[in-house]
Amino acid sequence: MNVQFWQIALIVLYGFFINYDKNGSMLGTSQPVVAGFLVGLILGDINTGLYIGGTLQLMTLGISSFGGASVPDYQTAALIGTYIAITTGQKAAIGITLAIPVAMLMVELDVLKWTVNIYFQNRAERYADEEKYNKIELMQLCGVFTTMLVSGLPVLLTVIAGPTLVKSIIAFIPQWVTGGLTVAGNLLPALGIGLLLRYLPVKSYFGYLVIGFIAAVYLKMTILGIALAGAAVALILYRRNNEELNTTQTIGGVNDDE
């Protein structure tokens, strides 16, 4: 795929912004599914972007950075995996497989970022004692820059050398290895769903899980159709429970008056 300059520029800018949004503005563009969608939109292949981003989104469920702990950066991985898969003409499963080690590598870069930002924090505290407020703002901007650099630099390097490097590597990889990577990539969505089911109260709502399984496997409904049906059922149950609650409160109020 021939990538235009404006596409490269948008992706690089997004690469620098994605980690800032995750730690600062929190507009929602730092979610893996959104990252995959936006890169797919820029490159003209939304389906591949949604497939890669959605799969990596499942991998993030139940994972959170408690106490400043560093976790795999699946949003940047989704960006890079989508870009490589689309620009090299590979299957989405290959993009997912390549994105997993990127997410793990980003953990080390995140630790390095926090280590560097400690220096800026200490300097800011010293400037606060000295009442040098302009320099406190400078230290804040330095911290923002290193935060953006963590995701922006890998994306920039990927855009510069990634597709060419990946094409060269794939050309020397045996077919059986590529096939294995494809199988591994296809298994990851099932792994993500398994992680999701582990954290959900499946035992309490097992009947709904069976209905969804029947709709997907036997009735061949799309995920969107099943999601809409589930939302409709949830809305009906919500209204029914509210009506029962209001009726109970009304009866209780009448009894209190008597």
Sequence and secondary structure as in RCSB ss.txt:
>XXXX:A:sequence
MNVQFWQIALIVLYGFFINYDKNGSMLGTSQPVVAGFLVGLILGDINTGLYIGGTLQLMTLGISSFGGASVPDYQ
TAALIGTYIAITTGQKAAIGITLAIPVAMLMVELDVLKWTVNIYFQNRAERYADEEKYNKIELMQLCGVFTTMLV
SGLPVLLTVIAGPTLVKSIIAFIPQWVTGGLTVAGNLLPALGIGLLLRYLPVKSYFGYLVIGFIAAVYLKMTILG
IALAGAAVALILYRRNNEELNTTQTIGGVNDDE
>XXXX:A:secstr
    HHHHHHHHHHHHHHHHIIIII  STTSHHHHHHHHHHHHT HHHHHHHHHHHHHHHTT   GGG     HH
HHHHHHHHHHHHHT  HHHHHHHHHHHHHHHHHHHHHHHHHHHHHHHHHHHHHHTT HHHHHHHHHHHHHHHHHH
HHHHHHHHHHHHHHHHHHHHHHS HHHHHHHHHHHHHHHHHHHHHHHHHS TTTTHHHHHHHHHHHHTS   HHH
HHHHHHHHHHHHHHHHHHHHHHHHHHHHHHHH 
